Amino acid sequence: MQISGRPLLETSIDQPSYLERVVDMRVRNAIIHGLNALILGSAGSGKTSLLRHFHFEAMTADVPSVYIDGRSNKSVAELLDTVRVGLGVPALKPPMYAAISMAQIIGESYIPDPERAIAHLREKIPSGRRPLVFLDCPDGSVARSLFGSLRDEIWQVPISWIVAADAAAEADFRRPPTDAFFDVVERLEEMTANDVIRLLELREVPDGDAWVIASSLIEMPVSKRMPRDVLNLARKVVIEGGDVESEIKPYSVLSERLSKVSGAAALLARELLDQSAVSASDPDLQRRMGWSRARLAQVFKELEATGLARSFQSSEGKAGRPKRMYEIVDQ
């Protein structure tokens, strides 16, 4: 039984436990046609497992590829050097006129500026099978620079980029000129009851427990219907002997309370459940809900009046007038 919440690795041991969903077919088609794809999903939605699954497929098919944890690369130059190493491209030597640092004297790698690194990749990557870079959750500033400011240059490198990002960071990828880089944009949505059954079958969870867990989803908020949440619930039931009913009771109570407010208020409360406090001026929240600041403020006031939200003033460590922040109260 494999019900750990960790992402699956690109190994022959882990891959039989991977659950393919509808989005996988569309990502696979993008890879086959040499397109750049962006996959958006919330925490625990399976972004890392998906990238590693396709990296496994690429390695099995002997397609040049590399998986990169974008969180460990804090600059464009560092990321491009990681790509170079992963694809087996020889290092670029520093120009003769460059000042030689002590690090270079003792043998550490020379990391060129992004423009030189891109030109080097374009020159050294052989023609033939197009390499794949599976980039997991890159830093927002790095993504804006690489796929925005340097978009035209990186387009000339014969690489297909399959990038996963947190849904909350979508704005970093969807504003011009970065938005034009990705030919395909997909979202990892919440799991259906059938998805849950199939996932738990792959993880060898007993049928009876699997059906109980799947049927409980109707009481769970959308934000909790992700692979990591399902596996967390499975561990509590199968390993710890927990009771599903007691696990979902808080959500049942919340559902009852939400039935007494407007549809807009219920929608906003479910969207923000288990998230940190936000303000009505948050541009990402405005985009996700499709509402204006004024509309969000109005709905927040309704939630606060019914005891489903509380508010407080916060300067967020910045000078100027503090913002009114709201957080959902689920008890």
C-alpha positions in Angstrom: 0.0 0.0 0.0 1.4 3.4 -1.0 -0.6 6.1 0.6 2.2 8.5 1.4 1.5 12.1 0.5 4.8 12.7 -1.2 5.0 13.2 -5.0 5.7 10.1 -7.0 9.2 9.9 -8.5 10.2 9.0 -12.0 11.1 5.4 -11.0 9.7 2.0 -12.0 8.7 1.5 -8.4 6.6 4.6 -8.1 5.1 4.9 -11.6 2.6 2.0 -11.4 0.9 4.1 -8.6 0.4 7.1 -10.8 -3.2 8.1 -11.7 -3.7 9.5 -15.2 -6.4 12.1 -15.5 -7.9 13.9 -18.5 -5.3 16.6 -18.4 -2.5 14.1 -19.0 -3.8 13.3 -22.5 -3.6 17.0 -23.4 -0.2 17.5 -21.9 1.0 14.4 -23.8 -0.3 15.8 -27.1 1.5 19.1 -26.4 4.8 17.1 -25.8 4.3 15.0 -29.0 3.8 18.2 -31.1 6.8 20.0 -29.5 4.7 22.7 -27.8 5.4 24.6 -24.6 2.8 23.8 -21.9 1.9 25.4 -18.6 0.1 23.4 -16.0 -1.6 25.3 -13.1 -2.8 23.7 -9.9 -3.2 24.4 -6.2 -1.0 22.8 -3.5 -1.4 19.1 -3.4 -3.1 18.8 -6.8 -0.4 16.6 -8.3 1.8 19.0 -10.3 5.1 17.5 -9.3 3.9 13.9 -9.8 2.6 14.8 -13.3 5.9 16.3 -14.3 7.9 13.4 -13.0 5.5 11.0 -14.7 6.2 12.6 -18.1 9.9 12.8 -17.3 9.8 9.0 -16.7 8.0 8.5 -20.1 10.7 10.6 -21.8 13.5 8.7 -20.2 11.9 5.4 -21.1 11.6 6.6 -24.7 15.2 7.8 -24.7 14.2 11.4 -25.3 16.7 13.9 -23.9 15.0 15.5 -20.8 15.5 17.0 -17.4 13.3 17.6 -14.4 14.2 20.8 -12.5 12.8 22.0 -9.1 12.4 25.6 -9.9 12.4 26.6 -6.2 16.1 25.7 -6.0 17.1 28.1 -8.8 16.9 31.7 -7.7 18.1 33.4 -11.0 17.7 32.9 -14.7 21.4 32.3 -15.1 21.3 29.5 -12.5 18.3 27.9 -14.0 19.8 27.9 -17.5 22.9 26.3 -16.1 20.9 23.6 -14.5 19.2 23.0 -17.9 22.6 22.8 -19.5 23.9 20.3 -17.0 20.7 18.2 -17.2 20.8 18.0 -21.0 24.5 17.1 -21.0 25.6 20.3 -22.8 29.3 21.1 -22.2 30.1 24.1 -20.0 30.7 27.5 -21.6 34.2 28.8 -20.8 34.6 32.4 -19.6 35.7 34.9 -22.2 39.4 35.7 -22.3 38.9 39.3 -21.2 36.7 38.4 -18.2 38.0 38.9 -14.7 38.8 35.5 -13.2 37.4 34.9 -9.8 38.9 32.7 -7.1 35.9 30.3 -7.6 36.9 29.8 -11.2 40.6 29.4 -10.3 39.8 26.5 -8.0 37.6 24.9 -10.6 34.0 25.8 -9.9 31.7 26.2 -12.9 31.5 29.5 -14.7 27.8 30.5 -15.1 27.4 33.0 -18.0 24.9 35.7 -18.2 21.5 34.6 -19.6 22.0 35.9 -23.1 25.3 34.0 -23.5 23.8 30.9 -21.9 20.8 30.9 -24.3 23.1 31.3 -27.3 25.3 28.5 -26.1 22.3 26.1 -25.7 21.0 27.1 -29.1 24.4 26.3 -30.6 25.2 23.1 -28.7 21.9 21.2 -28.5 22.0 18.8 -31.5 19.3 18.6 -34.1 17.0 15.6 -33.9 14.8 14.7 -31.0 13.7 17.9 -29.3 14.8 17.9 -25.6 12.2 18.4 -22.9 12.6 20.5 -19.8 10.1 19.8 -17.0 10.3 22.9 -14.8 8.5 22.7 -11.4 7.3 25.9 -9.7 9.9 28.4 -10.9 10.3 31.6 -8.9 7.9 34.3 -10.3 10.7 36.8 -11.1 12.7 34.1 -12.9 9.6 33.0 -14.9 8.8 36.6 -16.0 12.4 37.1 -17.1 13.0 33.8 -18.9 9.6 33.5 -20.6 8.9 37.3 -20.9 12.0 39.5 -21.2 14.0 36.7 -22.9 11.1 35.1 -24.6 12.3 35.7 -28.2 15.7 34.4 -27.4 14.5 31.3 -25.6 12.1 30.6 -28.4 15.1 30.0 -30.7 16.5 27.2 -28.5 15.1 23.8 -29.7 13.6 22.8 -26.3 10.0 22.1 -25.3 9.2 23.6 -21.9 6.6 21.8 -19.7 6.2 24.1 -16.7 4.0 23.6 -13.6 3.1 26.5 -11.4 0.9 27.1 -8.4 -2.5 28.5 -9.4 -1.9 31.5 -7.1 1.1 32.4 -9.3 -0.9 32.4 -12.5 -0.5 36.2 -12.9 3.2 35.8 -13.4 2.7 33.7 -16.5 -0.5 35.2 -17.9 0.6 38.8 -18.4 2.3 40.0 -21.7 4.8 39.1 -23.0 5.1 35.9 -20.9 1.5 34.8 -21.9 2.5 34.3 -25.5 5.2 31.8 -24.7 2.9 28.9 -23.7 1.0 27.2 -26.5 -1.0 25.1 -24.1 -2.4 26.1 -20.6 -4.0 23.4 -18.5 -5.4 23.2 -15.0 -5.3 20.4 -12.5 -8.9 20.4 -11.2 -10.4 18.8 -8.1 -10.8 15.1 -8.2 -14.1 13.4 -9.0 -15.5 10.4 -7.0 -14.3 8.1 -9.8 -10.8 9.7 -9.7 -10.7 9.0 -6.0 -11.7 5.4 -6.4 -9.1 4.8 -9.1 -6.4 6.6 -7.1 -7.1 4.5 -4.0 -7.2 1.3 -6.1 -3.8 2.1 -7.5 -2.5 2.7 -3.9 -4.0 -0.7 -2.9 -6.5 0.8 -0.4 -9.2 -1.8 0.6 -12.3 -1.4 -1.5 -14.6 -0.7 1.4 -12.5 2.1 2.7 -12.0 3.5 -0.8 -15.8 3.7 -1.4 -16.4 5.4 2.0 -13.7 8.0 1.3 -15.0 8.7 -2.2 -18.6 9.1 -1.0 -17.5 11.6 1.6 -16.2 14.0 -1.1 -19.7 15.5 -1.5 -19.3 17.1 2.0 -15.7 18.4 1.3 -15.0 21.8 -0.1 -13.6 21.9 -3.6 -10.2 23.1 -2.3 -9.9 19.8 -0.4 -10.6 17.4 -3.3 -7.0 17.1 -4.3 -4.8 13.9 -4.4 -2.8 14.9 -1.3 -6.0 15.5 0.7 -7.5 12.2 -0.4 -4.3 10.3 0.6 -4.2 12.2 3.9 -7.7 11.0 4.6 -6.8 7.5 3.5 -3.9 7.4 6.0 -6.1 8.5 8.8 -8.7 5.8 8.0 -6.5 2.9 7.1 -3.4 3.4 9.2 -4.6 5.3 12.2 -8.0 3.7 12.4 -9.8 7.1 12.1 -13.5 7.5 11.4 -14.3 9.2 8.0 -17.5 10.7 9.5 -15.5 12.5 12.2 -13.0 13.7 9.7 -15.6 15.3 7.4 -17.9 16.6 10.2 -16.4 20.1 10.3 -17.0 20.4 6.6 -20.6 19.1 7.0 -21.2 21.8 9.6 -19.6 24.4 7.4 -21.8 23.3 4.5 -24.9 23.8 6.6 -23.8 27.3 7.6 -23.0 28.2 4.0 -26.5 27.1 3.0 -27.8 30.1 4.9 -25.9 32.8 3.0 -26.0 34.0 -0.5 -24.5 31.9 -3.3 -21.7 34.5 -3.8 -20.8 34.4 -0.1 -20.7 30.6 -0.1 -18.6 30.6 -3.2 -16.0 33.0 -1.7 -15.9 31.1 1.6 -15.2 27.8 -0.1 -12.5 29.4 -2.3 -10.7 30.8 0.8 -11.1 27.9 3.2 -7.8 26.8 4.7 -6.0 29.8 3.1 -4.3 32.7 4.9 -6.0 36.1 5.2 -6.6 38.2 2.1 -7.8 41.6 1.3 -10.5 42.7 -1.2 -7.7 44.5 -3.1 -5.8 41.3 -3.8 -5.4 41.2 -7.6 -5.0 37.4 -7.7 -8.3 36.9 -5.7 -10.1 39.4 -8.0 -8.9 37.4 -11.0 -9.8 34.0 -9.6 -13.3 35.2 -8.6 -13.8 37.4 -11.6 -15.0 40.2 -9.2 -14.1 43.8 -8.6 -12.6 45.1 -5.3 -15.9 46.6 -4.4 -17.8 43.3 -5.0 -15.3 41.4 -2.9 -15.6 43.9 -0.1 -19.4 43.6 -0.2 -19.3 39.8 0.0 -16.7 39.8 2.7 -19.0 42.1 4.8 -21.8 39.6 4.4 -19.5 36.7 5.6 -18.4 38.8 8.5 -21.9 39.7 9.5 -22.9 36.1 9.6 -19.8 35.0 11.6 -18.2 33.1 8.7 -15.3 35.5 8.4 -13.4 37.9 10.7 -11.4 40.9 9.7 -8.4 42.8 11.1 -6.1 45.7 10.0 -2.6 44.8 8.7 0.1 46.9 7.2 1.9 43.7 5.9 5.2 45.3 7.1 4.8 48.1 4.6 4.5 51.9 5.0 1.2 53.5 4.3 -2.4 52.9 5.1 -3.1 49.4 6.5 -5.3 47.0 4.6 -8.4 45.3 6.0 -7.7 41.6 5.8 -10.3 38.8 6.0 -10.1 35.2 6.9 -12.7 32.4 6.9 -13.9 31.1 10.3 -14.8 27.4 9.6 -15.9 26.5 13.2 
